[in-house]
Amino acid sequence: MDQTRWWEQEIPIGGPIQKGQLLTYNLTELIKPESYLVRLTPITRYGEGDASERTITYREFHCSFEEEALCSFSQDKSDEFDWIRQSGTKEGTTYTPNTGPSSDHTGSSQGFYMFIETSRPRLEGDKARLMSPTFNINTKSVSSSSASKNPTYCFTFYYHMFGKHIGALNIFLRLKGQMLTDTLIWSLTGNQGNYWQQARVNIHPTTTFQVVMEGVRGSGIEGNIAIDDVTIEEGECKDSPSNSENLHNPNPVRIGPWALQTVHIAQLMIQNILKSFYLRKIALNY
């Protein structure tokens, strides 16, 4: 909020707008954990209307890979192969027997996730790296009495590592100072069972940073690794092991089939509640 740099973006409106109609638009630039002042100005054939302002405090980044843009995640150009966006209903040559998930972590076959395909021509040890957007550290979250202490963020994600040839899933914290430095903050190898599990790790960046998710091909084709629902949030992880424990004993949170169904239903209920709330709010305003 202390920065005065503005950028303008035109929001296209398709067709006539009805009175009380709720319009939504994704502001993809808001990928840094800071606060923003958003100003919306209607422009008609008669000129500009009255502007409306709102402060958005951006405290959490979340990506479920539902959009093809991948929340500004990008493929590393220096590795051997790429991560693939996939859903349970998408047809293709991605279903190697006895490995990989059949749905996203909520249990929905319609939902998307990212995975590495380890069949030929992949070789043992080949790596695929997926890089997060670049984040600025939020220095305002550090009090003056502890100015030397770096801000803490909780990095969470779901992973699926099933198959007798599973290689490794490594997570690196990439600091972007005068030189790029990658630090291993979480790692897991081998078959972890045919279900999604959650990992949580505290990170303490000292400068602008990215998170790099690296999948390593194992000794055979039954080694697909998948990830889903990546979150970076200010503050320490709740009820999470230390980073040293994450490296050697990730202590995963296991999600069984009944829990998956419950989570999916709960998410739908929350979405419906929020939708009805906004509709009521609009009706009151008019």
Secondary structure, DSSP 8 states (H G I E B T S, - for coil): --------------S---TT-------TT--SSSEEEEEE--EETTEE---EEEEEE--EEEE-S-STTGGG-EE-TTSSS--EEEETT--SS---TT-S-SS-TTS-SSSEEEEE--STT--TT-EEEEE---B---GGGS-GGGTTS---EEEEEEEEE-STT--EEEEEEEEESSSEEEEEEEEEES---SS-EEEEEEE--SSSEEEEEEEE--SSSS--EEEEEEEEEES--TT---HHHHHH----EE--HHHHHHHHHHHHHHHHHHHHHHHHHHHHH-
